[in-house]
Every structure is written in structure tokens, then in C-alpha cells.
């Protein structure tokens, strides 16, 4: 069963890389479909080029009606190629899979217990509102869509003035708007900076 679980995750990672939302969602139970769709769409809009699921399976009982395990979701920001596991940001989950009509299905997902610097992340629950400029990507809650678009020109101006992003070799900066205006990402925000 461990090989089957890895195959499901490998297929999802390939679907993500190919921008194939249907393939990403194929092994996902309807009860968590909204969450998985939001994750796919938000990561694509943030410019994440690759994802990799790293399950910690230990001894898997192939006869069980379901199997629960920890899995890390590593991702490669800023539209670049990252070697597997090489300093990628990682989000830690507890997942459950059950046998389905076409193989194993992801039936439950939750943040793994523990204090992790990269959690919680804002992009794995609901579709975010985005505004993308030449130098920055702004993201906010759906209710902040108008504000995100409104402050994009100021964010672009700040990026030009600071000179950080937009130069050769510098990725776009990602900022999140929380109603207080533009600000640099804070470590508690999760890994939004590209």
C-alpha cells in the first residue's frame, strides 16, 4: 500500500506541474475538494512551480479500511526549478486515505500538530484575491479583493524604490494585505515571500 500512496502523490505533483487541476483533484474525496482546489489555484497564482508530497508512512496496514499518516508538502517558489528537498518551504499535514473506485482517495487532511514556522498557511483553505504587477504579487482574503487591486500601484512603486525585486536575479515579492495597508511579510504570515 505504501507504493500506492506514493504513486497517488507523485501523480498529483505531476498534475500540479502540468497545471492540470482535474488531475490534482482526481484522488480527492468530495468532502475536501474545496480546500484542495483552493490550494491548487492559490499556489498557481503565487507562481509556485513545483510541489512534492513526502509521506511518512512507517508500517502501513494494507488490510485497514483507511490509513492515516503524516505528509510534508514541499513547494518550489518563484517559478524556478528546485532539487528535491533542497531548502524548500514545507507544510506539515496529517492525512487519511481510503480505498475508492479508482484506487486510493485522500479523505481527510489537517495541519499536523506541533509548532512549525511555516504554519498555518493562508493559501490552503479558500481562494485568495490576487493582484499581480511587474514586480510584486499581492494576495488577500476574498473580501479584500478591491483593496488588493487598489494598493498594487503603491506596492509596485515601493518595489521600484527599494530596488529589491524586479532586477535580474531577484524574484517578485509577495505581500499580503490585511486591511492595514501594505507591509512586508511577517514570519507569522507563513511562507508568502517568493
Secondary structure, DSSP 8 states (H G I E B T S, - for coil): -HHHHHHHHHHHHHHHHTT-HHHHHTTB-GGGHHHHHHHHHHHHHTT--EEEEEEE-SS--TTSSEEEEEEEEEEE-TT----TTSS-EEEEEEEEEEEETTEEEEEEEEE-SS--TT-S-TTTTS--EEEE-SSEEEEE-GGGHHHHHHHHHHHHHHHHHH--TTSTT---EEEE--SS------GGG-S---
